Amino acid sequence: MTEIETRNDRRNAARAIDLQQLRLAVVACDYGSFRRAAEALSIKHTAFSRSIGQLEYLVGTSLFERSSGGIKPTLAGRAVLRIARLILEQVDMLIDTGRSVSRGDTGRLVIGFFTSMSTGNLRATIGELKKLLPRLELATMERSRFRLVTALRNGRVDVVVSPGRLPTNDTKSLLLWSERILISLPQDHCLAAREIIYWTDLRNEKILLSEYDPGRELEDLLISKLVLPDDRPRVERHDVSRGIIKSLTSMGMGLSLVMESDIGANFAGLVYRELQDGTGPSRVDFYAHWRDDNENPALKRFLNLLAERYPSPPPALGV
């Protein structure tokens, strides 16, 4: 037989071997008897023995020494059975992986945001997701809202959680939670003695805002609460992160607006007070945004978790 014919013969034998034959051989080895293994698997003894014989024919050697006391693997059989166990373990792992990914238990999920995770609902939700799906590869991306919209459209991010809606019409959204807006100020500031501060109390103050998101969101809210320009405090924008804004505030350079989720990181000499108008605390709604054609099973699991944790309120009567 030529080398090519030998190679083809091996390929044909490999194609003919099925996983059931390997499983039966492994079980037979574990029980030390074809009959006991067949009974354990509820298979006829003759069919069991025939399957083992076919496997031996395909691999070209006897795998078991038969005797009245049972069976034991031959030298070649021990080598074949060791490989068979490895193959079966890999196949079982392949099936488990496929089912896990299809359920969203494993895989990869990228969550984009431009808010703080020092405390609050986003931090709690991601922590719950990791406990629920410990094998899921979870990545986060903090960018400006416009860069996150681009990342959402090109598939680099699966879902974006943001204060307010994103400037896009080609994604789906889900209303999540709302957060209070607070004022941060030095602990020796005259307004720090109050438990509640009203928007009109800011008239003669200087407000420090970051150029980065959600600074614009907070400035829009400030304008909506103090409509007349003469009633508004002076706004000073800085091309720095929210953390640096806190440092500048603690140094007495001005006051700053923060969301409730941003107060988990403490700064020495800085206090937070609730901002209110005539109707109560001021709040900003948070939304999840995703592409409807994103078929990532992990995204579906995350959206289901969000819907369970933050169910939308029922529509008003007559709407």
TORKOL-4160 file (C-alpha; in steps of 0.2 Angstrom, whole numbers, padded with zeros to 4 digits, m for minus):
319
<pt num="1" X="0000" Y="0000" Z="0000"/>
<pt num="2" X="0007" Y="0017" Z="m0005"/>
<pt num="3" X="0009" Y="0031" Z="0007"/>
<pt num="4" X="m0006" Y="0041" Z="m0001"/>
<pt num="5" X="m0017" Y="0025" Z="0000"/>
<pt num="6" X="m0012" Y="0023" Z="0019"/>
<pt num="7" X="m0016" Y="0041" Z="0022"/>
<pt num="8" X="m0033" Y="0040" Z="0013"/>
<pt num="9" X="m0037" Y="0024" Z="0023"/>
<pt num="10" X="m0034" Y="0033" Z="0040"/>
<pt num="11" X="m0045" Y="0047" Z="0034"/>
<pt num="12" X="m0059" Y="0035" Z="0030"/>
<pt num="13" X="m0057" Y="0026" Z="0046"/>
<pt num="14" X="m0057" Y="0043" Z="0056"/>
<pt num="15" X="m0073" Y="0048" Z="0047"/>
<pt num="16" X="m0081" Y="0031" Z="0051"/>
<pt num="17" X="m0078" Y="0032" Z="0070"/>
<pt num="18" X="m0092" Y="0040" Z="0079"/>
<pt num="19" X="m0093" Y="0048" Z="0096"/>
<pt num="20" X="m0105" Y="0034" Z="0103"/>
<pt num="21" X="m0092" Y="0021" Z="0099"/>
<pt num="22" X="m0079" Y="0031" Z="0109"/>
<pt num="23" X="m0091" Y="0033" Z="0124"/>
<pt num="24" X="m0096" Y="0015" Z="0124"/>
<pt num="25" X="m0077" Y="0010" Z="0125"/>
<pt num="26" X="m0074" Y="0022" Z="0139"/>
<pt num="27" X="m0089" Y="0016" Z="0149"/>
<pt num="28" X="m0084" Y="m0002" Z="0146"/>
<pt num="29" X="m0067" Y="0002" Z="0153"/>
<pt num="30" X="m0074" Y="0010" Z="0168"/>
<pt num="31" X="m0086" Y="m0005" Z="0172"/>
<pt num="32" X="m0073" Y="m0019" Z="0167"/>
<pt num="33" X="m0087" Y="m0028" Z="0158"/>
<pt num="34" X="m0096" Y="m0026" Z="0142"/>
<pt num="35" X="m0112" Y="m0034" Z="0150"/>
<pt num="36" X="m0112" Y="m0023" Z="0165"/>
<pt num="37" X="m0109" Y="m0007" Z="0155"/>
<pt num="38" X="m0123" Y="m0012" Z="0143"/>
<pt num="39" X="m0135" Y="m0014" Z="0157"/>
<pt num="40" X="m0130" Y="0003" Z="0165"/>
<pt num="41" X="m0133" Y="0011" Z="0148"/>
<pt num="42" X="m0149" Y="0001" Z="0144"/>
<pt num="43" X="m0141" Y="m0006" Z="0128"/>
<pt num="44" X="m0142" Y="m0024" Z="0122"/>
<pt num="45" X="m0126" Y="m0033" Z="0126"/>
<pt num="46" X="m0125" Y="m0039" Z="0108"/>
<pt num="47" X="m0126" Y="m0022" Z="0101"/>
<pt num="48" X="m0114" Y="m0015" Z="0114"/>
<pt num="49" X="m0101" Y="m0029" Z="0109"/>
<pt num="50" X="m0104" Y="m0026" Z="0090"/>
<pt num="51" X="m0100" Y="m0007" Z="0092"/>
<pt num="52" X="m0084" Y="m0011" Z="0102"/>
<pt num="53" X="m0079" Y="m0023" Z="0088"/>
<pt num="54" X="m0082" Y="m0010" Z="0074"/>
<pt num="55" X="m0071" Y="0003" Z="0084"/>
<pt num="56" X="m0057" Y="m0010" Z="0085"/>
<pt num="57" X="m0058" Y="m0014" Z="0067"/>
<pt num="58" X="m0058" Y="0005" Z="0062"/>
<pt num="59" X="m0042" Y="0008" Z="0073"/>
<pt num="60" X="m0034" Y="m0008" Z="0067"/>
<pt num="61" X="m0031" Y="m0016" Z="0084"/>
<pt num="62" X="m0039" Y="m0025" Z="0099"/>
<pt num="63" X="m0043" Y="m0013" Z="0113"/>
<pt num="64" X="m0048" Y="m0025" Z="0126"/>
<pt num="65" X="m0042" Y="m0042" Z="0133"/>
<pt num="66" X="m0058" Y="m0053" Z="0135"/>
<pt num="67" X="m0060" Y="m0066" Z="0149"/>
<pt num="68" X="m0073" Y="m0075" Z="0159"/>
<pt num="69" X="m0069" Y="m0062" Z="0173"/>
<pt num="70" X="m0072" Y="m0047" Z="0162"/>
<pt num="71" X="m0062" Y="m0036" Z="0151"/>
<pt num="72" X="m0046" Y="m0025" Z="0153"/>
<pt num="73" X="m0038" Y="m0013" Z="0141"/>
<pt num="74" X="m0023" Y="m0019" Z="0130"/>
<pt num="75" X="m0008" Y="m0008" Z="0129"/>
<pt num="76" X="m0014" Y="0000" Z="0113"/>
<pt num="77" X="m0032" Y="0001" Z="0121"/>
<pt num="78" X="m0025" Y="0011" Z="0136"/>
<pt num="79" X="m0017" Y="0024" Z="0123"/>
<pt num="80" X="m0033" Y="0024" Z="0113"/>
<pt num="81" X="m0045" Y="0026" Z="0128"/>
<pt num="82" X="m0034" Y="0040" Z="0135"/>
<pt num="83" X="m0036" Y="0050" Z="0118"/>
<pt num="84" X="m0055" Y="0045" Z="0118"/>
<pt num="85" X="m0058" Y="0053" Z="0135"/>
<pt num="86" X="m0049" Y="0069" Z="0129"/>
<pt num="87" X="m0060" Y="0069" Z="0113"/>
<pt num="88" X="m0076" Y="0067" Z="0123"/>
<pt num="89" X="m0071" Y="0080" Z="0136"/>
<pt num="90" X="m0068" Y="0093" Z="0122"/>
<pt num="91" X="m0084" Y="0088" Z="0113"/>
<pt num="92" X="m0094" Y="0091" Z="0129"/>
<pt num="93" X="m0085" Y="0107" Z="0132"/>
<pt num="94" X="m0089" Y="0112" Z="0114"/>
<pt num="95" X="m0108" Y="0109" Z="0117"/>
<pt num="96" X="m0108" Y="0118" Z="0134"/>
<pt num="97" X="m0099" Y="0133" Z="0126"/>
<pt num="98" X="m0112" Y="0133" Z="0112"/>
<pt num="99" X="m0127" Y="0132" Z="0123"/>
<pt num="100" X="m0119" Y="0145" Z="0136"/>
<pt num="101" X="m0116" Y="0158" Z="0122"/>
<pt num="102" X="m0133" Y="0155" Z="0114"/>
<pt num="103" X="m0141" Y="0159" Z="0131"/>
<pt num="104" X="m0129" Y="0174" Z="0134"/>
<pt num="105" X="m0121" Y="0165" Z="0149"/>
<pt num="106" X="m0104" Y="0168" Z="0141"/>
<pt num="107" X="m0097" Y="0178" Z="0127"/>
<pt num="108" X="m0093" Y="0196" Z="0127"/>
<pt num="109" X="m0103" Y="0212" Z="0131"/>
<pt num="110" X="m0097" Y="0230" Z="0130"/>
<pt num="111" X="m0106" Y="0243" Z="0140"/>
<pt num="112" X="m0103" Y="0262" Z="0136"/>
<pt num="113" X="m0107" Y="0276" Z="0147"/>
<pt num="114" X="m0102" Y="0294" Z="0151"/>
<pt num="115" X="m0107" Y="0295" Z="0169"/>
<pt num="116" X="m0099" Y="0290" Z="0185"/>
<pt num="117" X="m0099" Y="0272" Z="0192"/>
<pt num="118" X="m0093" Y="0277" Z="0210"/>
<pt num="119" X="m0110" Y="0273" Z="0217"/>
<pt num="120" X="m0128" Y="0271" Z="0211"/>
<pt num="121" X="m0138" Y="0260" Z="0199"/>
<pt num="122" X="m0126" Y="0258" Z="0185"/>
<pt num="123" X="m0113" Y="0251" Z="0197"/>
<pt num="124" X="m0126" Y="0240" Z="0206"/>
<pt num="125" X="m0133" Y="0233" Z="0189"/>
<pt num="126" X="m0116" Y="0229" Z="0182"/>
<pt num="127" X="m0111" Y="0220" Z="0199"/>
<pt num="128" X="m0127" Y="0210" Z="0198"/>
<pt num="129" X="m0124" Y="0205" Z="0180"/>
<pt num="130" X="m0106" Y="0199" Z="0185"/>
<pt num="131" X="m0114" Y="0188" Z="0199"/>
<pt num="132" X="m0127" Y="0182" Z="0187"/>
<pt num="133" X="m0115" Y="0178" Z="0173"/>
<pt num="134" X="m0098" Y="0175" Z="0181"/>
<pt num="135" X="m0091" Y="0168" Z="0164"/>
<pt num="136" X="m0096" Y="0183" Z="0154"/>
<pt num="137" X="m0082" Y="0194" Z="0148"/>
<pt num="138" X="m0088" Y="0211" Z="0152"/>
<pt num="139" X="m0080" Y="0227" Z="0145"/>
<pt num="140" X="m0084" Y="0245" Z="0148"/>
<pt num="141" X="m0081" Y="0260" Z="0138"/>
<pt num="142" X="m0081" Y="0278" Z="0144"/>
<pt num="143" X="m0082" Y="0291" Z="0130"/>
<pt num="144" X="m0092" Y="0307" Z="0125"/>
<pt num="145" X="m0110" Y="0304" Z="0119"/>
<pt num="146" X="m0105" Y="0307" Z="0101"/>
<pt num="147" X="m0091" Y="0295" Z="0101"/>
<pt num="148" X="m0102" Y="0282" Z="0110"/>
<pt num="149" X="m0116" Y="0285" Z="0096"/>
<pt num="150" X="m0102" Y="0281" Z="0083"/>
<pt num="151" X="m0096" Y="0265" Z="0093"/>
<pt num="152" X="m0114" Y="0260" Z="0094"/>
<pt num="153" X="m0117" Y="0261" Z="0076"/>
<pt num="154" X="m0101" Y="0252" Z="0071"/>
<pt num="155" X="m0104" Y="0238" Z="0083"/>
<pt num="156" X="m0089" Y="0242" Z="0095"/>
<pt num="157" X="m0101" Y="0244" Z="0109"/>
<pt num="158" X="m0117" Y="0234" Z="0113"/>
<pt num="159" X="m0126" Y="0245" Z="0124"/>
<pt num="160" X="m0125" Y="0263" Z="0130"/>
<pt num="161" X="m0131" Y="0269" Z="0147"/>
<pt num="162" X="m0133" Y="0288" Z="0148"/>
<pt num="163" X="m0141" Y="0302" Z="0156"/>
<pt num="164" X="m0154" Y="0308" Z="0144"/>
<pt num="165" X="m0157" Y="0302" Z="0126"/>
<pt num="166" X="m0143" Y="0300" Z="0114"/>
<pt num="167" X="m0144" Y="0311" Z="0098"/>
<pt num="168" X="m0149" Y="0296" Z="0087"/>
<pt num="169" X="m0164" Y="0290" Z="0078"/>
<pt num="170" X="m0158" Y="0273" Z="0073"/>
<pt num="171" X="m0157" Y="0264" Z="0090"/>
<pt num="172" X="m0169" Y="0257" Z="0102"/>
<pt num="173" X="m0170" Y="0264" Z="0120"/>
<pt num="174" X="m0177" Y="0259" Z="0137"/>
<pt num="175" X="m0180" Y="0271" Z="0151"/>
<pt num="176" X="m0171" Y="0265" Z="0167"/>
<pt num="177" X="m0170" Y="0276" Z="0182"/>
<pt num="178" X="m0168" Y="0294" Z="0187"/>
<pt num="179" X="m0155" Y="0302" Z="0198"/>
<pt num="180" X="m0155" Y="0318" Z="0209"/>
<pt num="181" X="m0145" Y="0333" Z="0204"/>
<pt num="182" X="m0134" Y="0339" Z="0219"/>
<pt num="183" X="m0123" Y="0354" Z="0222"/>
<pt num="184" X="m0106" Y="0351" Z="0228"/>
<pt num="185" X="m0097" Y="0365" Z="0238"/>
<pt num="186" X="m0083" Y="0368" Z="0251"/>
<pt num="187" X="m0088" Y="0363" Z="0268"/>
<pt num="188" X="m0085" Y="0381" Z="0274"/>
<pt num="189" X="m0096" Y="0389" Z="0261"/>
<pt num="190" X="m0111" Y="0399" Z="0268"/>
<pt num="191" X="m0123" Y="0387" Z="0259"/>
<pt num="192" X="m0116" Y="0371" Z="0267"/>
<pt num="193" X="m0125" Y="0374" Z="0283"/>
<pt num="194" X="m0142" Y="0371" Z="0274"/>
<pt num="195" X="m0149" Y="0353" Z="0271"/>
<pt num="196" X="m0158" Y="0359" Z="0255"/>
<pt num="197" X="m0152" Y="0372" Z="0242"/>
<pt num="198" X="m0164" Y="0380" Z="0230"/>
<pt num="199" X="m0159" Y="0384" Z="0212"/>
<pt num="200" X="m0162" Y="0402" Z="0215"/>
<pt num="201" X="m0149" Y="0402" Z="0229"/>
<pt num="202" X="m0135" Y="0400" Z="0216"/>
<pt num="203" X="m0139" Y="0417" Z="0208"/>
<pt num="204" X="m0123" Y="0425" Z="0214"/>
<pt num="205" X="m0112" Y="0410" Z="0214"/>
<pt num="206" X="m0099" Y="0403" Z="0201"/>
<pt num="207" X="m0103" Y="0386" Z="0194"/>
<pt num="208" X="m0088" Y="0375" Z="0188"/>
<pt num="209" X="m0093" Y="0363" Z="0174"/>
<pt num="210" X="m0082" Y="0350" Z="0164"/>
<pt num="211" X="m0082" Y="0352" Z="0146"/>
<pt num="212" X="m0084" Y="0333" Z="0145"/>
<pt num="213" X="m0101" Y="0324" Z="0147"/>
<pt num="214" X="m0112" Y="0326" Z="0156"/>
<pt num="215" X="m0107" Y="0344" Z="0159"/>
<pt num="216" X="m0118" Y="0350" Z="0145"/>
<pt num="217" X="m0133" Y="0340" Z="0152"/>
<pt num="218" X="m0130" Y="0349" Z="0169"/>
<pt num="219" X="m0129" Y="0366" Z="0160"/>
<pt num="220" X="m0145" Y="0363" Z="0151"/>
<pt num="221" X="m0154" Y="0359" Z="0167"/>
<pt num="222" X="m0147" Y="0375" Z="0175"/>
<pt num="223" X="m0154" Y="0385" Z="0161"/>
<pt num="224" X="m0171" Y="0377" Z="0162"/>
<pt num="225" X="m0172" Y="0380" Z="0181"/>
<pt num="226" X="m0166" Y="0398" Z="0180"/>
<pt num="227" X="m0174" Y="0405" Z="0164"/>
<pt num="228" X="m0169" Y="0423" Z="0165"/>
<pt num="229" X="m0150" Y="0426" Z="0162"/>
<pt num="230" X="m0149" Y="0439" Z="0176"/>
<pt num="231" X="m0155" Y="0425" Z="0188"/>
<pt num="232" X="m0141" Y="0413" Z="0183"/>
<pt num="233" X="m0124" Y="0410" Z="0191"/>
<pt num="234" X="m0108" Y="0413" Z="0182"/>
<pt num="235" X="m0103" Y="0397" Z="0173"/>
<pt num="236" X="m0085" Y="0393" Z="0171"/>
<pt num="237" X="m0080" Y="0378" Z="0160"/>
<pt num="238" X="m0064" Y="0368" Z="0162"/>
<pt num="239" X="m0057" Y="0356" Z="0150"/>
<pt num="240" X="m0054" Y="0343" Z="0164"/>
<pt num="241" X="m0062" Y="0328" Z="0171"/>
<pt num="242" X="m0076" Y="0327" Z="0184"/>
<pt num="243" X="m0063" Y="0322" Z="0197"/>
<pt num="244" X="m0053" Y="0338" Z="0194"/>
<pt num="245" X="m0069" Y="0349" Z="0195"/>
<pt num="246" X="m0071" Y="0341" Z="0212"/>
<pt num="247" X="m0054" Y="0346" Z="0217"/>
<pt num="248" X="m0056" Y="0364" Z="0211"/>
<pt num="249" X="m0072" Y="0365" Z="0221"/>
<pt num="250" X="m0064" Y="0359" Z="0237"/>
<pt num="251" X="m0051" Y="0372" Z="0234"/>
<pt num="252" X="m0064" Y="0386" Z="0235"/>
<pt num="253" X="m0064" Y="0391" Z="0216"/>
<pt num="254" X="m0083" Y="0388" Z="0214"/>
<pt num="255" X="m0097" Y="0376" Z="0216"/>
<pt num="256" X="m0101" Y="0362" Z="0204"/>
<pt num="257" X="m0116" Y="0352" Z="0199"/>
<pt num="258" X="m0115" Y="0333" Z="0201"/>
<pt num="259" X="m0127" Y="0318" Z="0198"/>
<pt num="260" X="m0131" Y="0306" Z="0213"/>
<pt num="261" X="m0120" Y="0292" Z="0206"/>
<pt num="262" X="m0105" Y="0304" Z="0207"/>
<pt num="263" X="m0104" Y="0306" Z="0225"/>
<pt num="264" X="m0097" Y="0289" Z="0229"/>
<pt num="265" X="m0079" Y="0296" Z="0228"/>
<pt num="266" X="m0076" Y="0307" Z="0243"/>
<pt num="267" X="m0065" Y="0322" Z="0243"/>
<pt num="268" X="m0058" Y="0331" Z="0258"/>
<pt num="269" X="m0067" Y="0347" Z="0262"/>
<pt num="270" X="m0081" Y="0344" Z="0250"/>
<pt num="271" X="m0100" Y="0342" Z="0254"/>
<pt num="272" X="m0115" Y="0338" Z="0244"/>
<pt num="273" X="m0133" Y="0346" Z="0246"/>
<pt num="274" X="m0149" Y="0342" Z="0237"/>
<pt num="275" X="m0155" Y="0355" Z="0224"/>
<pt num="276" X="m0173" Y="0358" Z="0223"/>
<pt num="277" X="m0186" Y="0370" Z="0215"/>
<pt num="278" X="m0204" Y="0373" Z="0220"/>
<pt num="279" X="m0209" Y="0355" Z="0216"/>
<pt num="280" X="m0195" Y="0345" Z="0224"/>
<pt num="281" X="m0178" Y="0338" Z="0220"/>
<pt num="282" X="m0172" Y="0340" Z="0202"/>
<pt num="283" X="m0169" Y="0324" Z="0193"/>
<pt num="284" X="m0162" Y="0317" Z="0176"/>
<pt num="285" X="m0168" Y="0302" Z="0168"/>
<pt num="286" X="m0156" Y="0288" Z="0162"/>
<pt num="287" X="m0159" Y="0277" Z="0147"/>
<pt num="288" X="m0151" Y="0262" Z="0139"/>
<pt num="289" X="m0148" Y="0263" Z="0120"/>
<pt num="290" X="m0144" Y="0248" Z="0108"/>
<pt num="291" X="m0145" Y="0243" Z="0090"/>
<pt num="292" X="m0161" Y="0232" Z="0086"/>
<pt num="293" X="m0151" Y="0221" Z="0074"/>
<pt num="294" X="m0138" Y="0217" Z="0087"/>
<pt num="295" X="m0140" Y="0198" Z="0090"/>
<pt num="296" X="m0128" Y="0196" Z="0104"/>
<pt num="297" X="m0136" Y="0184" Z="0117"/>
<pt num="298" X="m0127" Y="0193" Z="0131"/>
<pt num="299" X="m0135" Y="0209" Z="0126"/>
<pt num="300" X="m0152" Y="0201" Z="0128"/>
<pt num="301" X="m0148" Y="0195" Z="0145"/>
<pt num="302" X="m0142" Y="0212" Z="0150"/>
<pt num="303" X="m0158" Y="0221" Z="0143"/>
<pt num="304" X="m0169" Y="0208" Z="0152"/>
<pt num="305" X="m0160" Y="0212" Z="0168"/>
<pt num="306" X="m0162" Y="0230" Z="0166"/>
<pt num="307" X="m0181" Y="0228" Z="0162"/>
<pt num="308" X="m0183" Y="0217" Z="0178"/>
<pt num="309" X="m0174" Y="0230" Z="0189"/>
<pt num="310" X="m0181" Y="0246" Z="0182"/>
<pt num="311" X="m0199" Y="0242" Z="0175"/>
<pt num="312" X="m0207" Y="0256" Z="0165"/>
<pt num="313" X="m0221" Y="0264" Z="0174"/>
<pt num="314" X="m0239" Y="0260" Z="0167"/>
<pt num="315" X="m0246" Y="0273" Z="0155"/>
<pt num="316" X="m0258" Y="0285" Z="0163"/>
<pt num="317" X="m0277" Y="0282" Z="0161"/>
<pt num="318" X="m0284" Y="0289" Z="0145"/>
<pt num="319" X="m0267" Y="0289" Z="0136"/>
